[in-house]
Amino acid sequence: MNTNIPTAVLSSIAFFAGCAVVPADAPPDPAVARSENTAQVERTFEQNRRQYGTNANYLVRPGLLADRARKQVRLNAESAKLNAADPVEFPLIAQNSGKDYEALAVAFAKPSDVHDALVFIGLTPGCPVDPGAFRFWPKGERVRMTFVYRDATNTLRTATVEHFILDSRTGKTLPDEGFAFTGSTRVPAPGTEGTATVYAADVYSPNAIAVVYNDSTAVLDVPRRVSQNEVYSYQVPNPALPLLPHQLLEVVIEPKDANAPNRVHEYVLQVRPSPSTPGDAALELTDSSGTVISTNRTARGLASALDRLVAEGQDPYVTVVPGDALPLSALGGVCGSLDSLENGGKMRVEPPPKGHPYYKAFLPNEKFRSRKERTIQPMELRLGEGTASPTGTLTFIEEKWNPETDVSVYTETNCPVASPKELADLLGRKNAPSVLLVFASADLTYGALRTSIEPALDRRLILYVFLPPPQKP
C-alpha cells in the first residue's frame, strides 16, 4: 500500500481544496453531503471544460477528466458509509445504483463515460462473462484503480482499491491484480422491444463501474473467475483504511503495467487423432497468426507451453477445437487435462466455436447415469454406433413420487430420431427440459456426434456426453 502522493495525482489537490473534513464520529447528513458534493463536482467540470475542453489530449465529461498523454482517467466520487461487517460488492457504482450500502464509493460520472474515457486513453474493451454462451472468464486488459482521499487528519493519501477490502476468511486484503476492462454488455433499451440498445451499466442494476465478482454489466471486473455467492458477506471494509463517510475523493484509473505488453493473448488448441498412437489425441497450440507454440503435442507439452506464456505475463485465452475424426474415447482424457490446466490458472478456456459443444460436456458426473441420483430429469439421447450421422432415440422422462412406497416412478416417452431435423422438432416441444444427456459409443467420432446434436447446440442446452463405462475385469 502506498500512502504517499504520487506525481500522477498531485492535480487532485486542487479538487480537494476548500472541502471541509467532517470528523468520523459526526458524519454529515447524506442528502446534504450529496448536494454539496454535486455542486463541487459541477464546478470542477466547468473548470475542466474551460481549461481542457479544446485540447485533443483531454476528454472532459461530468465527473470525469481523461488525459491521453498520461494514460489516466480521473473520476470524482463520494465515499459511502459502511459499517465494519457490511459486505463490499462494489468498489465503485454510479449515482443511480442505489447500492451505496454495498459500495466503497459512488462516482459522479456515468459508466458509459468511464468506458469512453478508457478507450480514449488507448485501452480496448474486452468481453464480460456470459455463462449462457459458456464465457466464464472476464476478458480485458488490466487497469489499476487508486483512491485519492483525505483521512481524519486532513492528510491527502492514496491507496489502490484492493487495499480497502478485507477478506474475513483470510484476514488479507484482495490480491493486487487490478481490474479487467471488460466493458459492460449492451442490452435492449427499456420499452423499445429490442429496437435500440443501451449500455447496461447506465440503465440496469447494479449500475456498477467496478465489481468484486463476475458481472456482465460492469465496466471493470475482477480478472479471475468468482461468483457473487463465493464472496458475498466475506469481503468487508478494511478497518486499517477507513474512509470518512460521504466525503469527496478521486478515483484514478490507468493501465496497471503501463510499460508492459498486453496481457490478453488468444490461442487455438487443435485436438486431433495422434498420428503415432491410434486412439490417442495430439494437442497443437497455435497463436493468432497460426504459429505453433509447442512442438510437444502431449498434455504435458501443452502444460509446459502454457507455463512459459504465464511466466511472460500473459493471460492465455484458449479456444478448444477438436477434430471431427477424433474418436470420443480419446476426448474424455483430454478434457480432464484441460480442466486441470484451467483450474490451475494456466489458461482460460474461451466459448466453443459455433457447432461445437463446451469441453466440459465430456466431463459428466458419473453418478448422473442413474435417474435416482438426479434432482431433475433431463432428456436422454441414445445414439447408434458407427455411422457418420447416427440415428438414435430421444427419451422424455416424467418422475412421480409414490408416497405409499416412498419410491419414485419414472414414465418414459421414447421418440425415434433419424436426423438432426427430427431432433430439432422434438427439442422444440413446449416445456422441453434445458438439459440433455447424450449416451454414445466410444468409437463414435466427434464429427458424427456434433452433427447429430447440432439442434441442441443451437439452443445452448446444458449438455453432457456419457460413454459406456469401462468393462470390469
N, C-alpha and C positions, 0 to 999 in steps of 0.2 A: 504494500500500500504506500502511496506517495501523498504526503500532506503538504509538500512544498508547492509553490505556484510555478508551473512551467511557463516558458515564454509564450507558448501557443494560446494560453488562456489569460494572459495579462490584460487583454482587452475587456475581460469580464469585469474588471474593477470599476470601469465607468458605469456599467449597467447597475452595479450594486451601490454606487454612491448615493447617499441620501435615503437609502432604505433602512428604516428603523429595525433594530433587533428586539424581539419580544422575549422575555425570559421564558425558559421551558416550562416553569410552573404556572405561567399565566398566558396560555395560548390565546391568540386573537379569535374573535368571532369569525367562523368560516366564511360567512356571506360577506362580511365587511372586508376581510382579508382578500377574498377573491376579487371584489370590486376594486380595491386599491391596487392589487397586483395587476389586474387587467389594464387599469389606467396607466400604470408604469410601463407595461409591455407595449401598449399603443403608442406611448411617447417614444419608446425605443424604436419601434417600427418606423415612425415618421422620421426620426433622426437618421436611421439607416437608409431610408429612401432618398433623403436629401444628400447623404454622404456617398452612397454606393450605387444609387439607382441607375446611373448612366454608365457604370463601369462593367464591362462584359465579363470581368473576372469574379463578379459577385452576383448572387441570386438573393433577392430580398422578398420575403413573404411575411405575413403577420406571424410574429413569434419566432422568426427564423432568419438566419443570415448564413449563407454558404459562401465559402471562399475557395475558388477553384485552385488558386496558386498554392495555398496551404493544404488543399485536400481536406477541408474541415467544414463541418456543419455545426452551428451553434443554435441551440433552442432555448427559449425562455420557458421556464417551468415553475410550478409551485409544489412544494413538498406536501405530502399527505400527512394525516395524523394517524399513526399506527401504534397500537399497544404492543407490549413485549411479545405476546404469544399470537398475534394476528398473522395469518398466512400472507405471504408475499407471492403473488402470482404474476404481477406486472411491474417491472421496473419503471415503465412509463406508459401512460394512457393519454387519450385525447380528452378534451373538456366534456364531450357528450357521452363519455363512457358510463359514468355512474359507479365505477368500480374503485372509487377512492379508498374504500375500506380494505382493499387488497393490493394497493399500489404504493410504490415509493413516491412517485411524483406524477403530476398532471401537466402535460405540455400545452402551451397556448397555440401551437401550430397544428394544422391538420395532418393526419397520417399521410395523405397523398402528397402534401407539400414536402414532407420529410423524404418520401420516396423520390420525388423530383430533384430534391437537393442532393441526395446521394448520387443520382445519375449525373447531375451537373458537375460534381467534383471528380467524376471519372469512374464510378463503380457501375457494374452491370448487375441488375437483379437476377436472382436465380429462380428457384421453384419452391413454393411451400409444400408441406406434406399434403398428401391426398390419399388416404387409405383406400378409398374406393377405386383408385387407379393403381394401387399397390406401390405408391410412393410413400415410404415410411421414413425417409431421411430428409430433413430440411437441406436445401441446396443453395449455397450462396457464399460469396466471399466474406471474409471476417472483417468486422469493424469493432473498434474499441469505443465504449461509452464511458465518459467521465463526468461525474457530477462536480461542479464548482459551486461551493456553498459557504455559508458563514456559520461558524459554531456559536455556542453560547457566550464566548468571549469576544465575539465580533471579529474573529480571525478568519480570513479567507483561506479555504482549504480545498483540496481536490482528492478524489479517490475514484477508481473505476467502480462501475455499478456492482460487480460481483462482490466487492468487499462490504456492501451494505446488507447482504443477505446471508443468513446463517442457516446451515442445515442442522436441525436439532438432533438428528441421529448421530452425526459425526462430530458436532461441535466446531466444524470448519466452515469457512465461507465458500461460496461457489467457486469452482475452478476458473482461473483467469484465462478463459478461452476466447473471450469476445463473443460477438453475436453474428449470425449469418444473415446477410442481406438477401432474404428470400423474396421480399415484396409480397404484399397482400394479393390474394386472388381477386379477380373481377367477377362480379355476380350480377344477376338481373336487378335492375333498379326497382324499388318498391312501386307497385301499381302500374308497371309497364308491360306485364305479361311477357317479359323476356325480350322486348324490342329495344331495350337500352341496357347498358351495364354501368355499374358504379364500382369504385374502389371499395372493397368490402369493409376495410378498417375505418373508412369515413362514415359509414352508414349503419353497420350492424355491430351488435355487441360481440365481443367486449371492447371494440374500438381501441385496440391496443397498438402502440408503436413498438413495444418490446415485451416479450413474454419469457417465462422461465420453464415453459412446457411447450411441446409442439402444437402449433395452432396455424391453420391455413390462412387465417385472416390478418395475422400480424405483419408489420413491416419487417421486423427483426426477430429472429427465432434463435433459441439456443442451438449450437452446432452439433447436436447429438440427438439420439432417439430418447425421448422421455415423454410419458403420457401425463396428463393432468392428475390422474389418480395416484401416480407414483410419488408425486412431490407435494400434493395438497396437504396443508397443515404442518408439513415438516420443514418448510423453508419460511423463516421468520426474520424480523428485523435484527440486525447485528447490534447488540447493546453497546459495543465499543465505538460505533459510529452513529450516534443518534442525530437525526435530522429534526431541527425545530419545526413544529407543525405550521403549515400554511405560510412558509417563507419562500421568497423568490430564490431561485437557483438557476444555473445554466447547465445545460447538458451538451457536452462536446462529443460529436461523433466523427470519427476519422478512421482510415484504414488501420487495422490492428498492427500490421507489419508493413509500414509504408515502403520500405526498400526491398521487401521480399517478393518473389514471384507469386502469381496467383496460386491459391491452394486447390481450387476446384479443377480436377482433370477427369476427362471422360475416357473410358476404355470399353472395349468389347471383348468378351470371353466366348470364344467359339469352342463348343464341346462336340467333338467328332469321334467316330469309331477309331480305335487305335489301329494303325497300320501294322503294328508288330505283334500285338496281343489281342487276338479275337475275343470279343465280349467285354473288353475294357474301353475306356474313353481317353482321348488325348485332349488336353486343355491348352488352348492357344490364346494368350492375352495380347491384344494389339491396341495401339493408341489411336487417336482420332485421325492420324494420317495413314493408318494401316501398317505402321511399323511394328514388327513382333517384339514384344518386351521380354519374353522369356523363351529360350530355346528348350528348356526342360519342361516338357508338356505333361508332367505329373502334378498331382495335388501339392506335393512338397515343393516342386519347382514354382508353382503359382504362388505359394506362401512366401517363398524367398523373394520373388519379384515384387510382391506387394510390400514386403518389409522394406525393401530398398526405396520404394516410392514414398512410403510414410516417413521414412527417415529423412527424405529430401524435403519434408514439409508439405506433402501433397495430401489431399483428401481424394482418394481414388473412387470415382463413381463408375460402377461396372454394369454394363448391360450383358446379360447372360443369353446366349443364343445356341441352344442345342441343335445339332444337325438332324435332318429328317431320317437319315439312315441309322441313327443310333438306336440300339435295342433298349427297351425300357429297363431291362435288367441291369444295364450299366449306369443308369441315370440316378438311381437312389443313392448310391455311394458318393457320387459326385456332388449331389445336392447336400448331402450331410457334411461334406468338406466345406462347401460354400457357406453353409450355416455357421460352422465353427469359425471360419475366417471373418465373417461379418460380425459375429458376436465378439470376436477378439479385437475388433477395431481396425482390421487390416483393409477393409473395403466397405463400400456402401452400395448395395445392390439396387440398381435402377428398376423402374417398372418394366415389365417384359414388352417386347415389340408386339404390335398387333398380330393376332393369330397365334400367340404363344401363351401358355399358362405361366403363372408365377412359380418360381422354382420351388417354393415350399409346398406346392401341391403334391410333390413327390416325397414329402416327409410327413405322412399321416400318422396320427396317433393310432397305434395298432389295436388298442382296446376298442376303438370305434367300429371294428369289424362286427362286433356284437351289438345288436339293437338294444339289448338290455343296458348297455353302458352309455347310451346316448341320452342327453337331456331333451333333444328334439329329434324328430325323424326326418332326415333329408331324403331326397330322391336317390335311387341307386341305379346306375347304368352298368350293365354287364355286356362287355364287348366280346365278339367272336375272335377267333385266332387266325393269324397268318395271312390276311388279305390286306390289300392296300387301303381299302375303305371298309373295315369290318362292320357287319351288321350286329345288332345287339337287342337288348331288352331294357326298357326303362320301367322302373318299379316305383309306384307311389305307395307310401305306407301310412296307414292310419292306426294310431295307437290308442287303445282304450283300456283303462284300468278296471279290473273286475274287483269290486270291494269284498265280495264273498270269498274269493280265493287269494286276494291280495297279490294278484299277478296281472301283468299287462298282456292284452291280447292284440295281436298285430294282424291287420287286414291288408292284403296286397292287391294292388291293381297293376297287372303286368301289361305293358304295351310294346309290341314289337317295333323295332327301329331299323329300317332298311336303308336310310340315307340321312345325311345331315338335315335336309329339309324336314323330314318326318320328326326328327328330334326337335327342331325349331318349333314346329307346330305344337308338340307336346309341352315344351317348356313355356309356351305362350298361354297355357291354360291359366284361368283365374285361380289365384291363391296357390300357385306352384311354389314350393319352397325355394329359398335362395341359396341352398347348399346342395351340392351334387357330389356323391361318392361314386367313383368310377372303379370298377373291378376289371382288370385287364390281364392278359397273359404276359409273361416275362419276355417272350420273344417278339411281341408286337413292337413295331418301330415307333419312334417318336413322331414321325411324319404321319403315320396312319392314325395315331391317337389324336393328334391335334386337328386333323381333317375331320375325324368323326365327332369331335366335341366342339367344333367351331361355333355352333349356336350358343353353347354355354359360355364360351369365351367372350362372344359379342355382348352377352348380357351381364358380364362381370360377376358371374356366380362364384360363390366360395366353393373351391374345387379341391378334392383330394383324390389321389390315384393309389389304389391298392393293387399290389401284385400278389400272386399266390405265395403263401408263407413257405419258408424253406421246409423241405421234407425232413422229418426226424429220422435219424439212422436206425 
